[in-house]
Amino acid sequence: MKIKLKEAADLVGGVVNGNPNIEITGIAKIEEAKNGELTFLYLPAYEKFLETTQASAVLVKPDFKKTRNDISYIEVKNPNIALQKIVITYLKPEIQTKGIDANAYIAPGASLGKNVAIGKNVVVSSGCIVGNDSVILHNTVLMENVKVGNGCLIYPNVSIREDCELGNNVIIHSNSVIGSDGFGYIQNENGEHIKVPQIGNVVLEDDVEIGSNVSIDRATIGSTRIKKGVKIDNLVQIAHNVVIGDNSLIISQSGVSGSTKIGKNCILAGQVGVVGHIELGDGVVVTAQSGVSKSIDKAGQYRGSPAIELTKTLRLEAHVKNLPSYAEKIKKLEEKIASLERQILENSNSKGN
């Protein structure tokens, strides 16, 4: 990467305060940046590093109070978004695998589009279709009749089971399994659990990204469907027949039980558990370590186990913190009531005499 500071500013619609001809050779965190590197200030907690950073330039908001004159600034509305745009434009990693590796196995009858790259020990089984410009990296297995769209990127050691479908521009990170058997059993008269065949598939629509070590189960019947633009973090479990709506985010260590439907633009933060056969409406946000036990149809933030509206949760938590003082007040009130009862009894006895 070698660009003038003005090129970076023009790309993000920013204004240079300082030397526009500084050469930028890289991007780094503000506390680690060296001469020639560009960094950014987005959160107030990192402003303390401005005095010691060796960066040549910093992305800042227009109203930021500049305390150093020996570095240059790009003033931009959102430094965080601006930095990501620069990274995507100038530093996007390039996959080195090109063409079909000699150690890959492409079954007779499998169809590969134009400019497809296949890494070492990849298996593309019979009936598979791989679209144009897709990359399938080392040790990945596509079982029978898998369909992969255009521009997909599948990292090493991914397993995609039979009949599953990927749209365009799908990314799957290492060690994930798409289309593993759903957890389906029936119990017979002897108490034994008999496996129910899982004859459906998984459909990942366009622009979906799946993190590493994710398991998405195939449907018992029909499809487990991850809709357009969904992003799923590492270490997530999606059970059979789940549907996740457009542009939703599922964060690390979350689990969604079977046949649950999640709406558009939802967020499940880390370690969220969702029971089966319920629905979350569009725009539902469930905060970390929460458990969802019933359907939620109203957009907003939810927290706790069982998850309830965040405002209610915060009030409950405030009351829990105050329980010791509540207990002390109740004890004093009980003592006061007991004292009043004694007085009433004494007065009643004195009148009787």
N, C-alpha and C positions, 0 to 999 in steps of 0.2 A: 504494500500500500504506500503510494507516494502521491499526495495531492496538496494543492495550496489550500490554505485555510478558507479563502474566498469560495473555492469550489464546494467545500463542505457547507458553508453558510448558504450559498445559492441553492444547494440541494434541499435544505430544510426550511428555506424561506426565512433565514436569520439575518441579523445585522452584525457585522464585525466591529468590535470596539478594540482597536489595536492594529497590529500589522497584518493586513490581509494576505501577504505573500509568504507567510511562514509555511514551511513544508511540514506536513503532517505525515508521519511514517507508521503510526499505529494508534490504538485506542487502549486505555487502561483505567483501572479504578483510581480515584483521586488520591488515595493514600499510597499508591504504588507507582503512579505515572512518572515517566522519565522525560528528559528533554526530547522534543520531537513528537510527543504523544498528545492526543486529545483526550480530555476527560469531561465529566459533567457533574453539575450540582443540582440535585432534584429535591432531596430531603434535608431539612435544617440540621439534622444530626451529623451530617457530613461537612458542614461549613467549617468546622474546626480544622479540617485537613487543608483548607485553602492556604493557610499561612506557610505550610511546609511542603506542599506539593511541588514537584519538579516539572510538571506538565508545561508544555508550551502554550496550550490554549484550553479554555474551559467553556462548556455550554452552560449558560445561566438564563434565568428569567430576566426580562427587560428591566424590572424594578430592583434587581439584586444590587446591593451596596458593594461596590468593588473596592477592595482594600489593598490590592497589589497592582503596581504599574509595570512590572517586568514580565507579565504574561498577557496574552490577548484573550478576548472573550467573543463568543458568539451569543448574541442575545436572541432568544427564541421562546415562544409561548410555553412549550413543554419540552424541557431538556431531555427527559427520559425517552419520549417518542422520537425526538430528533436523533438521539444517539443510535437508537435501533434502526432508523432509516439509513444512517451512514454505514452501520455494520452490514445491513442487508445489501447495500449497493456496492460496497468496496471490499468486504471481508467475508462474504458468504462462502462457507467451505465447499470445495469442489471434490466430488467423488472421483477417485482415481481409476476405478474399475471401468474398463471399456471393452466392448465386444463380448463374446461368449468364451468363457474360460474352458480350456481343454478338459478339465476335470469335472465340469458340470454334466448333468444328465438331462437331456431334453427328450422326452418320450416321443415316439412316432405319433403324429397326429396333433401334437401340441402346436399352438400358433403363436409366433412371436412377431410383434410389430417392428417398425423401423427404429433404428438407433437404440435398441434394447441392450442393456449390459447385464451379464450374468456372471457371478463370482464363482470361486472355487467350491466344489462339492455341493452345489445347488442342485436340487431335484425339481424338475418341472414335469409333472405327471401327465398321463394321457388326458386329452380333452381340455387341457388348460389353454387359456387365452391371455396373453400379456400384451398390453397396449404400447403404443409408440412412446419412446423416450423414457421408459421405466427402467429402474435399476434394482436388481435383486442380488443382495450381497451374500457372502460366503456362508455355507452350511444351512441355508434356508431351504425348507421343503414346502412345495405346493403339491397337495394331494390332488386327486382326480377332479377335473371339471372346475377348477378354480378360475375365476375371471379377475384379471387385474387391469385397471384402466390405464389411461395415458398419464405419463409424468409421475408415476408412483415411485417411492423410495422405500425399500424394505431392507432393513439392516440385518447383520449376521444373526444366525441361529433363531430365526422366526419360523414357526410352524403354522401353516394355513391349511385347515382341514378341507375335505372334499366339499364341493358345491358352493363354497363361500364366494362372495363377490366384493370387489373393491372398485370404487368409482375412480375418478380422476384426481391426481395430485394427493393421493393418500400417502402418509408417512407412518411406518410401523418400526418401532425401535427394538433393540435386541431382546431375545428370549421371551417374546410375547407369543401367546397361542390364540389364534383366531379360529373358533369353531370347535373347541373341545366339547365333549358331551355335557349336556345339561345334567344337573343333579336330580334325576328322575327315577323314583322307585315306588313300587307298591308293596304292601305287606300282605303276605298270604296267611292262611289259617294257622300256620305253624310259627308265625312271628318272623318269618324270613323276609328280607328285603329283596324283591325281584326287580331287576333293572328294566326300565321302560326304554325301548329304542328311541333315540333322539334323531328324527329323520328330517328335521329342518336345516336351516343354514344361518350364517351371519352375513349381513349386508353392511358394509361401510360405505357411506355415500361420499360425494366429492369433498375434498379439502379436510378430511378427518385426519387427526394425528393421534397415534396410540403410543404411549410411553413404553418403557422396558418392563418386563415381567408382569404384563397385564394378561388376564385370562378373560376372554369373552366367549361364553357358552353358546353353542348352536341351539336353535329352537327345537322344542319337542316336535311341533308341527308349525310350518310357516317360517318366519324369519325373526331372529334377533336383529334389531335395526339401529344402527348408529347414524344419525342423520347429518346432513351437510354442515361442515364447519365445526363439529364437535371436537374438543381436545380432551384427551384422557391422560392423566399423569401416570407415573410409575406405580406398580404394586396395587392395581385396582382389579376387583372382581365384578364382572357383569354377568348375571345369570341368564338362563334361557328365556327367550321371548320378551326380554326387556326392549323398550323403545326409548331412545334418548333424542330429544328434539334439537332442532337447528341451533348451532352456536352455543351449546351448553358446555360447561367445564366440570370435569370430575377429577378431584384432586387426590393425591396419594393416599393409599391405604383405605380408600372408601370401598363399600360393597353395596351392590344393588341386587335385591332378591328377585326371584322369577316373576315374569309377567307384569312388572311395574312399568308404568309409563311416566316419563319425565318430559316436561314441556320445553319450549324454546327459551334460550338465554337464561337457563338455570345454572346455579353453581352449587356443587356439593364440595365443601371444604374438606380438609384432611380428616381421615378416620370417621367419616360419616357412614352410618349404617341405615339402610332403607329396607323395610319389610316388603314382602311380595304382595302382588295383586292390588296395589294402590296407585294413585295418580298424583303427580305434582304439576300444578299449572305453570304457565309461562311466567318467567321472572322470579321464581322461588329461589332464595339463597339460604342454604343451611350451613351454619357455622361449624367450626371444627369440633370433632368428638361428640357430635349430636346423633340421636337416634330418632328416625322418623317411623312412627308406628301407625299412622293413618293418613289418608289423603289430605293434601293441602291445595286449595284452589285459588287462594289469594296471593298475588305477588307481594314480595317483601322478605325480610330477614327473619329466620327462625333459629332457635338455639335450645339446647338441652336434650334430655332423654326422659320422657318423650319430648320431641321438639315442639316448642310453642313460639308465638311471636316474640321477637327479641325484646321489645319494650316491656312485655309482661315478665320475661325472664330476668331482666335487669332489676325490676321491682322486687321480684321474689328473692334474688340474690342479696339485695340490700337488706331485706327483712332477715334473711338467714344470718348475715353478718351482725345484725343487731339482736339476735336471740339472747345472748347473755344479759344485755341491759333490759330486754323485755322480761326475762325471767326474774331479774332483781325487782323490777317494778311490780310484777305480779305478786311476788312474795310480800312486798311492802303493802300492797293493796289487800292481800289476804289477811295480813296482820292487823291492818286498820279495820277491816270488816269484822274480824274476830273481836277486836276491842270494842267496836260499836255494839256488836251483839251482846257482849258481856254487860256493857252499860245499860242497854235496853232491859236485859234480864234483871239486873240489880234494881233498876228503877221500878220494874214491874213487881218485884218481890217486896220492895219498900212500901209501895202503895197498898199491897195486899195486907201488910201488917198494920 
